Amino acid sequence: MDSFSIKFGPVGLETGCPAGSTILDCARRAGAEIVSVCGGKGTCGHCVVQVKAGRVSPVDDIEKKFINPRLLAAGYRLACRAKVLSDGEFYIPPQSLSTMQRLQVEGNEISVKPEPSINVYPVTISPPTLADVRADFERIQLALSAQGIKARVPEPSVARHLSAAMRNNGTLRLAMRGQEIIGALPGGRNPLGLAVDVGTTKIAVYLMDLITGKTLDVRGAANPQAEFGADIIARMAAAIHSSADALKIQRLISDTLNEAAAEMCARHGASREDIVEAVVVGNTAMHHLFLRLPVEQLALSPYVPSVSSAMDVRASDTGLDFAAGANLHLLPNIAGYVGADHVAMLLSIDILHQEGAVLAIDIGTNTEMCLSHEHRLMSLSCASGPAFEGAHISHGTRVIDGAIESLRISNGKVQYRTIGGKPPAGICGSGIIDTLAALVTNGVVDASGRMLEHSLVRDSNGVREFLIARGTGDSPDITFTQKDVRELQLAKGAIRTGIEVLLDENNLKEQDIDRVIIAGAFGTYIDVESAIDIGMFPAIPKDRFQQVGNAAGMGAKMALISGSKRSESRTIAEQVKYIELASHPDFNKIFTRSVRLGQAPVRRHYLI
Amino acid sequence: MDSFSIKFGPVGLETGCPAGSTILDCARRAGAEIVSVCGGKGTCGHCVVQVKAGRVSPVDDIEKKFINPRLLAAGYRLACRAKVLSDGEFYIPPQSLSTMQRLQVEGNEISVKPEPSINVYPVTISPPTLADVRADFERIQLALSAQGIKARVPEPSVARHLSAAMRNNGTLRLAMRGQEIIGALPGGRNPLGLAVDVGTTKIAVYLMDLITGKTLDVRGAANPQAEFGADIIARMAAAIHSSADALKIQRLISDTLNEAAAEMCARHGASREDIVEAVVVGNTAMHHLFLRLPVEQLALSPYVPSVSSAMDVRASDTGLDFAAGANLHLLPNIAGYVGADHVAMLLSIDILHQEGAVLAIDIGTNTEMCLSHEHRLMSLSCASGPAFEGAHISHGTRVIDGAIESLRISNGKVQYRTIGGKPPAGICGSGIIDTLAALVTNGVVDASGRMLEHSLVRDSNGVREFLIARGTGDSPDITFTQKDVRELQLAKGAIRTGIEVLLDENNLKEQDIDRVIIAGAFGTYIDVESAIDIGMFPAIPKDRFQQVGNAAGMGAKMALISGSKRSESRTIAEQVKYIELASHPDFNKIFTRSVRLGQAPVRRHYLI
């Protein structure tokens, strides 16, 4: 049977599939998790994808029922109905990605030429005899030197592995990093690598082919360190308090990565011993907790890292169970609150080669941003808090089915969309920004943040609140309160302060910004116009904004497969000038201005 | 009060001592364990030492009572009576060393110029502020680079230590090995090193000052791996059978070394964190078990090591708890049964610069020997068995109080000396050889090993035995049986076979041997003449023999304090041609000849 090569964007997965498979079958095989409420029966209409390349079966009646003619014309299809008839490429729109995968979506797959730091050499080893009693390693060294390759004396754990491998097989495929033997690859496969983005909340893990540079598979997982606290402060406190907990906090990550790696390797007929290198990025706290570096000095002002430089450590030292001598590379940190994930993000957007004034921003509990202006880089972090993750917001929620993800007020009526089309269960980040924007642009909330009297506003125990959806049965009404507005003002004010300080330090005005790159899971789903409406982002034309998804994960992948990119990440970290926002002389003045809602009307004409 | 500098040979220990201290006080302070049965009361006469340099108090009546005038004239004194009146140097004869220390005695302290691989740099680190939030390590790097010193990014365990040390102290004394930071030394002391000789039965541990090259202290300990079996085969079997046991077998050694190091450091006002480097030597099995290298292939023919090359590993990887980044150097092995201890022995006797034909030999369960002839080195190992350790000998014993350590037959009567002058408890190695030599030279045993009828021989259940001492009370008679003669023939035959093969391979006759160097604890105490009498050693003039004590430990010390010596050890291992005795074509013929007792009478005139 014919097998077609099928690619999925923006998740960056691919697979081979027999002719006649549905796109949904292909997606499952590739590990791309498409929302399919009915399980592929053609009754829910959720598994919409867009055909980017290749031939598929003709549109059928079920598809006509669920997809409007304009979208059908643009190549949108139901993944469970359309069958692949050739090699093809399909785009999975955000609403069709399952919840977990929405958190990991890649914005721009950047093409990077693989320059693996690993070489593979097949060597045939003659068995020892009483007349030739040279040691195992010396026999390997000899076989390698016959190919002109020098090998350093391995560490004991690698020697252990090599002696065992030699006795199973006379011919070894040795994976080497320079003169260092990493291990003997178990099968005939290419050496694999693992790129990892350890976020405070979630972890994204990518299995890469180091020779082709291709992403073979991806897994997302919740960060299990949450059992020690949702925020990094609680986790650092636990690690400071008990070195046993510090070890446990580390092993929670390595266990998660080992499991994800084993699962993905099994799907691709490989084993964890095929993984010869890993690159991990994360914020400085995640970085330090994963290496069990001390965090006392990181948890207290002035919040300094123990180590900022890029590090290469033995993967096994952190509990990772890959090839015997697998290397773990950690991208450099910049400061206590600007970590390796920021560097990875800057790497992925090619910051060193950006012309003009480019602002790159990754919104989270801490929001890191960098302004590149005439090739000078300046970064800072601002404490934007967890409001965008739904915390401290009356009906805030994380990204779950039923979360209100977008909202507007049209003709005095509230309109919203929930994830998966489920009954409303709360408001997630993008919905929260939309809600505040709708309140601001409809005059329900004034520039100072005060909620005014309005037909959509009611009083609840003396506090004003905006009614979004009435509860049904046991579930309460979903509202947005005066207090929620205040929380949001602090969050967006922190971010806007960061932007203003960067502009100020560079003698730029907001109109001078040529591009705003919004990275990170949260940034991918926010409505840029809403963010401008509330005054979080500067009022510049919308086409100057670009939402690039998990850019940190992309940067980790780039640093994994390419030595040049890895060295570029060091250059980025060296070139970034770090600004300590809290010690900026005009911080209070700028912050007071930045918490105000909306934009000066004069700026609105910039918007498209 | 004046403090004198007092040295003790051959144990290589020194100390400062107040004027008027007895030599025994000084010895205790230096860690030299002199036999003192009465506890320094002057009533036992055991603590005899020889004054080599310096002034001491006049000879008193008690000393005149215990020491004969000829020895008094030669500077022999009772350590408990003679008081030091100046800097001095004292020689402790074997019979005055306590049992444990007799096992570790140094033959020749060779003067080696210290060339430590470690440098110490004091650096002052400015504390971080909100205006200067650089990472801990980057601050150290900066302070070092102000002194023109580059530092590599440390591994996490070292970074952990440095961050803590910085917060205790603004000025750090950084111990560095090249660009690698080992740790911050806790006090104002010189960096220390540990040289270790791990024998199958016992472990010798030396604490060294890496800057002065001096031996600060020494400890001996039984090898605790004995719980897994007295011989290496049993221990390797345990390690093969269970990786948990393999780890335990490793940790038994590292725990012993940690304890010895802690004790010795405490005596010298230092801590284990002052130990920045260790050198360990041992036979190949001890080497592999300590690194948890695989031993399956070492335990079975053709007995190949996993790794022969010199290795540098993190001390902490083996369970050693020294400075955070302490390095552990392991000298190279040569073959499965010719290990790093053999290389260390050859290093200590300066084998590369020996002229003529020099035979170096370390007698044990396996006896390793090397013939250097015209700067070509050839080594082999022979399975001499445990007879010299008293095993399989009817009344054999290890070196314990009461062991018969020398014996002769004079005018038809048996004369013997026991360790500590105690009632006879058995026969230890040197006594076993003396006994057989006495039987051979007095015609009680013939060249074929048959015990003849003789006034000193009796029949016990049809087996002849030689009566050495009658038992008293419950203790049995101490005898030497026909079977004991046969055991000894196998042991001495194995050794002589090794010597003959080396001579044969070099086209030499025994008379051509210019020097025989006898290394190892056992070799130190044997009577060379007796060993010649039984035909174990070739019949060459006695002044060509030299007994050098624990040469392997000495080699470990040299490799620890001197980089040149360390690299010389690699050269030795590379230059040694290894001979596999079992596969030698003439093995059987030579062995049959070698088990015969005695020497051809014509050769006797060589003896002095």
HADDOCK unambig.tbl for C-alpha pairs under 7 A between the chains (distance, minus, plus):
assign (segid A and resid 128 and name CA) (segid B and resid 302 and name CA) 6.79 0.50 0.50
assign (segid A and resid 129 and name CA) (segid B and resid 302 and name CA) 5.69 0.50 0.50
assign (segid A and resid 130 and name CA) (segid B and resid 302 and name CA) 5.02 0.50 0.50
assign (segid A and resid 130 and name CA) (segid B and resid 583 and name CA) 6.82 0.50 0.50
assign (segid A and resid 133 and name CA) (segid B and resid 302 and name CA) 6.35 0.50 0.50
assign (segid A and resid 133 and name CA) (segid B and resid 304 and name CA) 5.41 0.50 0.50
assign (segid A and resid 133 and name CA) (segid B and resid 335 and name CA) 6.90 0.50 0.50
assign (segid A and resid 134 and name CA) (segid B and resid 304 and name CA) 6.23 0.50 0.50
assign (segid A and resid 134 and name CA) (segid B and resid 335 and name CA) 6.92 0.50 0.50
assign (segid A and resid 135 and name CA) (segid B and resid 304 and name CA) 5.22 0.50 0.50
assign (segid A and resid 135 and name CA) (segid B and resid 305 and name CA) 4.57 0.50 0.50
assign (segid A and resid 135 and name CA) (segid B and resid 306 and name CA) 5.23 0.50 0.50
assign (segid A and resid 135 and name CA) (segid B and resid 307 and name CA) 5.38 0.50 0.50
assign (segid A and resid 135 and name CA) (segid B and resid 308 and name CA) 5.74 0.50 0.50
assign (segid A and resid 136 and name CA) (segid B and resid 305 and name CA) 6.43 0.50 0.50
assign (segid A and resid 136 and name CA) (segid B and resid 306 and name CA) 4.77 0.50 0.50
assign (segid A and resid 136 and name CA) (segid B and resid 307 and name CA) 6.12 0.50 0.50
assign (segid A and resid 137 and name CA) (segid B and resid 306 and name CA) 6.07 0.50 0.50
assign (segid A and resid 137 and name CA) (segid B and resid 307 and name CA) 5.23 0.50 0.50
assign (segid A and resid 138 and name CA) (segid B and resid 307 and name CA) 6.88 0.50 0.50
assign (segid A and resid 153 and name CA) (segid B and resid 309 and name CA) 6.89 0.50 0.50
assign (segid A and resid 153 and name CA) (segid B and resid 311 and name CA) 6.72 0.50 0.50
assign (segid A and resid 155 and name CA) (segid B and resid 313 and name CA) 6.65 0.50 0.50
assign (segid A and resid 156 and name CA) (segid B and resid 291 and name CA) 6.27 0.50 0.50
assign (segid A and resid 156 and name CA) (segid B and resid 293 and name CA) 5.92 0.50 0.50
assign (segid A and resid 159 and name CA) (segid B and resid 293 and name CA) 6.81 0.50 0.50
assign (segid A and resid 159 and name CA) (segid B and resid 306 and name CA) 6.74 0.50 0.50
assign (segid A and resid 160 and name CA) (segid B and resid 293 and name CA) 5.42 0.50 0.50
assign (segid A and resid 160 and name CA) (segid B and resid 294 and name CA) 5.49 0.50 0.50
assign (segid A and resid 163 and name CA) (segid B and resid 294 and name CA) 6.96 0.50 0.50
assign (segid A and resid 163 and name CA) (segid B and resid 306 and name CA) 6.18 0.50 0.50
assign (segid A and resid 291 and name CA) (segid B and resid 156 and name CA) 6.27 0.50 0.50
assign (segid A and resid 293 and name CA) (segid B and resid 156 and name CA) 5.90 0.50 0.50
assign (segid A and resid 293 and name CA) (segid B and resid 159 and name CA) 6.80 0.50 0.50
assign (segid A and resid 293 and name CA) (segid B and resid 160 and name CA) 5.39 0.50 0.50
assign (segid A and resid 294 and name CA) (segid B and resid 160 and name CA) 5.48 0.50 0.50
assign (segid A and resid 294 and name CA) (segid B and resid 163 and name CA) 6.96 0.50 0.50
assign (segid A and resid 302 and name CA) (segid B and resid 128 and name CA) 6.78 0.50 0.50
assign (segid A and resid 302 and name CA) (segid B and resid 129 and name CA) 5.69 0.50 0.50
assign (segid A and resid 302 and name CA) (segid B and resid 130 and name CA) 5.03 0.50 0.50
assign (segid A and resid 302 and name CA) (segid B and resid 133 and name CA) 6.33 0.50 0.50
assign (segid A and resid 304 and name CA) (segid B and resid 133 and name CA) 5.41 0.50 0.50
assign (segid A and resid 304 and name CA) (segid B and resid 134 and name CA) 6.22 0.50 0.50
assign (segid A and resid 304 and name CA) (segid B and resid 135 and name CA) 5.20 0.50 0.50
assign (segid A and resid 305 and name CA) (segid B and resid 135 and name CA) 4.57 0.50 0.50
assign (segid A and resid 305 and name CA) (segid B and resid 136 and name CA) 6.43 0.50 0.50
assign (segid A and resid 306 and name CA) (segid B and resid 135 and name CA) 5.23 0.50 0.50
assign (segid A and resid 306 and name CA) (segid B and resid 136 and name CA) 4.76 0.50 0.50
assign (segid A and resid 306 and name CA) (segid B and resid 137 and name CA) 6.06 0.50 0.50
assign (segid A and resid 306 and name CA) (segid B and resid 159 and name CA) 6.72 0.50 0.50
assign (segid A and resid 306 and name CA) (segid B and resid 163 and name CA) 6.16 0.50 0.50
assign (segid A and resid 307 and name CA) (segid B and resid 135 and name CA) 5.39 0.50 0.50
assign (segid A and resid 307 and name CA) (segid B and resid 136 and name CA) 6.12 0.50 0.50
assign (segid A and resid 307 and name CA) (segid B and resid 137 and name CA) 5.24 0.50 0.50
assign (segid A and resid 307 and name CA) (segid B and resid 138 and name CA) 6.88 0.50 0.50
assign (segid A and resid 308 and name CA) (segid B and resid 135 and name CA) 5.77 0.50 0.50
assign (segid A and resid 309 and name CA) (segid B and resid 153 and name CA) 6.87 0.50 0.50
assign (segid A and resid 311 and name CA) (segid B and resid 153 and name CA) 6.72 0.50 0.50
assign (segid A and resid 313 and name CA) (segid B and resid 155 and name CA) 6.64 0.50 0.50
assign (segid A and resid 335 and name CA) (segid B and resid 133 and name CA) 6.89 0.50 0.50
assign (segid A and resid 335 and name CA) (segid B and resid 134 and name CA) 6.88 0.50 0.50
assign (segid A and resid 583 and name CA) (segid B and resid 130 and name CA) 6.68 0.50 0.50
